[in-house]
């Protein structure tokens, strides 16, 4: 998993965005141009936006790799104005592996009681009549059935990761919101996404409001995170769990699934470089 730290120059004025980019191309320091042109509150920190998960970075910048550190993108047009982004740091985090090739099957069952169903459905490995011997591992099981240990291990760890990041289906959330003790909803999307479609009971949480909002919540209360399609929630679930919150779930399929299955009046949107309606537009042609 990649995490990206970025800084930005933001302005509502197209000509100023173009002028800022030209000065950057001429070698002016990024922080100097931030001070000169940016109208974003991040200007107080040299334009620093902090760290963002890979999904958020990809939505803004496309595919990002370690080689992109120091790269400047834009001007980019969003529904709010013009952005010039600089990738200042990149961290690569290894995906967590709950199990390894030598993990005994009896230990895997303790975490994934449904492991037999998973192995049968995906790899046609049936449950042994007498159960697993204490010394039998995932590796010996794959060897016995001539299965690729890498593929099996990836599937088992993916299942374990899913259990570590529980979700709530849109229909379940609809019922829960009508109960006497509804869960707290935190919308972790960008503001422009929230403006397009949102659940009224949800609170939009940003880097600026994060600490204040989290301090107001009971750490043992049920919390459901709202993102676009369910792919941004796991990293924030992990963060909340590490900070003592005990019942954090993600909305399965995000606001997109909610708009399809529950509140069909809501607008649905896409995040794609080809989408002229809600995605960002490069204006490099204006810099020539």
C-alpha positions as CSV (number, residue, x, y, z in Angstrom):
1,X,0.0,0.0,0.0
2,X,1.3,3.4,-0.9
3,X,0.7,6.6,1.1
4,X,1.3,9.9,-0.5
5,X,2.1,13.3,1.1
6,X,1.4,16.3,-1.1
7,X,1.4,20.1,-1.0
8,X,-0.8,22.3,-3.2
9,X,-1.2,25.7,-4.6
10,X,-4.9,26.5,-4.9
11,X,-6.6,29.5,-6.6
12,X,-10.0,30.2,-8.2
13,X,-8.2,32.3,-10.9
14,X,-7.3,30.3,-14.0
15,X,-4.7,32.9,-15.1
16,X,-3.0,32.9,-11.7
17,X,-2.8,29.1,-11.8
18,X,-1.1,29.3,-15.2
19,X,1.3,32.0,-14.1
20,X,2.2,29.9,-11.0
21,X,2.9,26.9,-13.1
22,X,5.1,28.9,-15.4
23,X,7.2,30.2,-12.5
24,X,7.5,26.7,-11.1
25,X,8.8,25.5,-14.5
26,X,11.3,28.3,-14.4
27,X,12.7,27.0,-11.2
28,X,11.0,29.0,-8.5
29,X,10.7,27.2,-5.1
30,X,7.3,25.6,-4.5
31,X,6.8,27.2,-1.1
32,X,7.5,30.6,-2.6
33,X,4.8,30.1,-5.2
34,X,2.4,28.8,-2.5
35,X,2.9,32.1,-0.6
36,X,2.4,34.2,-3.7
37,X,-0.6,32.6,-5.2
38,X,-2.4,30.1,-3.0
39,X,-5.7,30.9,-1.3
40,X,-6.0,27.6,0.5
41,X,-5.7,27.4,4.4
42,X,-2.8,25.0,3.8
43,X,-0.8,28.1,2.7
44,X,0.0,28.5,6.4
45,X,1.9,25.2,6.3
46,X,3.7,25.8,2.9
47,X,0.8,24.2,1.1
48,X,1.2,20.8,3.0
49,X,-2.0,18.7,2.7
50,X,-0.6,15.9,4.9
51,X,-0.7,12.1,4.2
52,X,-3.4,10.5,2.1
53,X,-4.1,6.8,1.4
54,X,-3.4,5.4,-2.1
55,X,-7.0,5.4,-3.1
56,X,-7.4,9.1,-2.4
57,X,-4.1,9.9,-4.1
58,X,-5.1,7.9,-7.2
59,X,-8.4,9.7,-7.5
60,X,-6.5,13.0,-7.7
61,X,-3.3,12.0,-9.4
62,X,-3.8,8.7,-11.2
63,X,-1.4,5.8,-10.5
64,X,1.4,6.9,-8.2
65,X,4.7,5.0,-7.7
66,X,7.8,5.6,-5.6
67,X,9.5,7.3,-8.6
68,X,6.9,10.1,-8.5
69,X,8.3,11.7,-5.4
70,X,9.0,15.4,-6.2
71,X,6.6,15.4,-9.2
72,X,4.5,18.4,-9.8
73,X,1.0,18.0,-11.4
74,X,-1.4,20.5,-12.9
75,X,-2.8,23.0,-13.0
76,X,-5.8,20.7,-12.4
77,X,-9.4,22.0,-12.6
78,X,-11.8,20.8,-9.9
79,X,-15.4,21.9,-9.2
80,X,-13.8,24.4,-6.7
81,X,-10.9,26.0,-8.7
82,X,-7.4,25.2,-9.9
83,X,-4.9,23.1,-8.1
84,X,-1.2,22.5,-8.6
85,X,0.0,19.5,-6.6
86,X,3.5,18.5,-5.6
87,X,4.2,15.0,-4.3
88,X,6.5,15.6,-1.4
89,X,6.9,12.2,0.1
90,X,5.9,8.6,-0.6
91,X,5.7,5.7,1.9
92,X,5.2,2.1,0.8
93,X,3.6,-0.1,3.4
94,X,3.7,-3.9,3.1
95,X,0.3,-5.5,3.2
96,X,-0.3,-7.2,6.5
97,X,-0.1,-11.0,6.4
98,X,-2.0,-12.7,9.1
99,X,-1.0,-16.2,7.9
100,X,2.1,-17.7,6.5
101,X,2.9,-20.9,4.6
102,X,3.9,-22.6,7.8
103,X,0.9,-21.5,9.8
104,X,-0.8,-24.7,11.2
105,X,-4.3,-25.3,9.8
106,X,-5.7,-25.6,13.4
107,X,-4.6,-22.0,14.1
108,X,-6.1,-20.8,10.9
109,X,-9.5,-22.3,11.8
110,X,-9.5,-20.3,15.1
111,X,-9.4,-17.1,13.1
112,X,-11.4,-18.3,10.0
113,X,-13.8,-21.0,11.0
114,X,-15.2,-20.8,7.4
115,X,-11.7,-21.7,5.9
116,X,-13.1,-25.0,4.6
117,X,-15.7,-23.3,2.5
118,X,-13.2,-20.8,1.1
119,X,-10.7,-23.6,0.2
120,X,-13.4,-25.7,-1.4
121,X,-15.0,-22.9,-3.4
122,X,-11.8,-21.3,-4.7
123,X,-9.5,-24.3,-4.9
124,X,-11.6,-27.4,-4.7
125,X,-9.8,-28.5,-1.6
126,X,-12.2,-30.6,0.6
127,X,-12.3,-30.9,4.3
128,X,-10.5,-34.0,5.6
129,X,-12.7,-36.6,7.2
130,X,-10.8,-36.7,10.5
131,X,-9.9,-33.0,10.5
132,X,-6.5,-31.4,10.3
133,X,-3.5,-32.9,12.2
134,X,-1.7,-30.5,14.6
135,X,1.4,-30.5,12.4
136,X,-0.5,-29.9,9.1
137,X,0.2,-26.4,7.7
138,X,-1.1,-24.4,4.8
139,X,2.0,-25.4,2.8
140,X,1.6,-29.1,3.4
141,X,-2.1,-28.9,2.5
142,X,-1.3,-27.2,-0.8
143,X,1.5,-29.7,-1.5
144,X,-0.9,-32.6,-0.9
145,X,-3.5,-31.2,-3.3
146,X,-1.0,-29.8,-5.8
147,X,-2.1,-26.2,-5.4
148,X,-0.1,-23.0,-5.7
149,X,0.8,-21.9,-2.1
150,X,1.1,-18.3,-3.2
151,X,-2.4,-18.2,-4.6
152,X,-3.9,-20.0,-1.7
153,X,-2.0,-17.9,0.8
154,X,-3.2,-14.6,-0.9
155,X,-6.8,-15.7,-0.8
156,X,-6.7,-16.8,2.8
157,X,-5.0,-13.5,3.9
158,X,-7.5,-11.5,1.9
159,X,-10.3,-13.2,3.7
160,X,-8.7,-12.5,7.0
161,X,-8.2,-8.8,6.1
162,X,-11.9,-8.6,5.2
163,X,-12.8,-9.9,8.7
164,X,-10.4,-7.3,10.2
165,X,-12.3,-4.5,8.3
166,X,-16.0,-5.4,8.9
167,X,-18.6,-3.8,6.7
168,X,-22.3,-3.1,6.9
169,X,-24.6,-3.6,3.8
170,X,-26.6,-0.6,2.7
171,X,-29.9,-2.4,3.6
172,X,-28.6,-3.1,7.1
173,X,-27.6,0.5,7.5
174,X,-31.0,1.7,6.4
175,X,-32.6,-0.4,9.2
176,X,-30.0,0.6,11.8
177,X,-30.6,4.3,11.1
178,X,-34.3,3.8,12.0
179,X,-33.4,2.1,15.4
180,X,-33.4,3.8,18.8
181,X,-29.6,3.8,18.8
182,X,-28.4,4.4,15.3
183,X,-24.7,4.3,14.5
184,X,-22.6,7.4,14.0
185,X,-21.9,8.0,10.3
186,X,-18.6,9.6,9.2
187,X,-18.3,10.6,5.6
188,X,-14.6,10.4,4.7
189,X,-14.8,11.6,1.1
190,X,-13.7,14.8,-0.5
191,X,-16.1,17.7,0.0
192,X,-17.0,17.9,-3.7
193,X,-18.1,14.2,-3.6
194,X,-20.2,14.9,-0.5
195,X,-21.9,17.8,-2.3
196,X,-22.9,15.5,-5.1
197,X,-24.4,12.8,-3.0
198,X,-24.6,12.2,0.8
199,X,-26.5,10.6,3.6
200,X,-28.1,13.4,5.7
201,X,-27.3,11.7,9.0
202,X,-23.6,11.5,8.1
203,X,-20.9,14.0,9.3
204,X,-18.3,15.0,6.7
205,X,-14.9,14.5,8.4
206,X,-11.8,16.3,7.1
207,X,-8.2,16.7,8.2
208,X,-9.1,20.0,9.9
209,X,-12.1,18.7,11.8
210,X,-11.0,15.1,12.5
211,X,-9.7,15.5,16.1
212,X,-12.8,17.6,17.2
213,X,-15.3,15.1,15.7
214,X,-13.5,12.0,17.0
215,X,-13.3,13.6,20.5
216,X,-17.1,13.9,20.5
217,X,-17.7,10.2,19.9
218,X,-18.0,7.3,22.4
219,X,-15.1,4.9,21.5
220,X,-17.4,2.0,22.2
221,X,-20.3,3.2,20.0
222,X,-20.9,1.8,16.5
223,X,-19.4,3.9,13.7
224,X,-19.9,3.4,10.0
225,X,-17.6,5.0,7.5
226,X,-18.9,6.3,4.2
227,X,-16.6,6.5,1.2
228,X,-17.2,6.3,-2.6
229,X,-17.1,2.5,-3.3
230,X,-15.8,1.0,-0.1
231,X,-12.1,1.0,-0.9
232,X,-11.0,4.0,1.2
233,X,-12.5,2.9,4.5
234,X,-10.1,0.1,5.6
235,X,-7.1,2.5,6.2
236,X,-9.3,4.8,8.4
237,X,-10.8,1.8,10.1
238,X,-7.3,0.7,11.1
239,X,-6.5,4.2,12.3
240,X,-9.6,4.4,14.5
241,X,-9.0,0.9,15.9
242,X,-5.5,1.9,16.8
243,X,-6.9,4.9,18.7
244,X,-9.3,2.8,20.8
245,X,-12.5,2.7,18.8
246,X,-14.0,-0.7,19.1
247,X,-17.0,-0.9,16.6
248,X,-15.9,0.6,13.3
249,X,-17.4,-0.6,10.0
250,X,-17.3,0.5,6.5
251,X,-20.4,0.9,4.3
252,X,-20.3,-2.0,1.9
253,X,-20.0,-0.5,-1.6
254,X,-19.8,3.0,-0.2
255,X,-22.2,5.8,-1.2
256,X,-22.4,4.3,-4.7
257,X,-24.1,1.2,-3.4
258,X,-26.3,3.3,-1.1
259,X,-27.4,5.3,-4.1
260,X,-28.2,2.2,-6.1
261,X,-29.9,0.1,-3.4
262,X,-31.4,2.5,-0.9
263,X,-31.8,6.1,-1.9
264,X,-32.1,6.0,-5.7
265,X,-32.8,9.7,-5.7
266,X,-29.2,10.5,-5.0
267,X,-26.9,11.3,-7.9
268,X,-24.2,8.7,-8.7
269,X,-20.8,9.8,-9.9
270,X,-17.6,8.4,-11.3
271,X,-14.0,9.2,-10.7
272,X,-12.3,8.7,-14.0
273,X,-9.8,10.8,-16.0
274,X,-12.2,10.6,-19.0
275,X,-15.2,11.9,-17.0
276,X,-15.6,15.7,-17.8
277,X,-18.4,16.1,-15.3
278,X,-16.8,15.4,-11.9
279,X,-13.2,14.5,-12.6
280,X,-10.4,17.0,-12.9
281,X,-9.2,18.5,-16.1
282,X,-5.6,19.3,-17.0
283,X,-4.9,22.6,-18.6
284,X,-1.4,22.0,-19.7
285,X,-2.3,23.3,-23.2
286,X,-2.6,26.8,-21.7
287,X,1.0,26.7,-20.5
288,X,2.5,26.5,-24.0
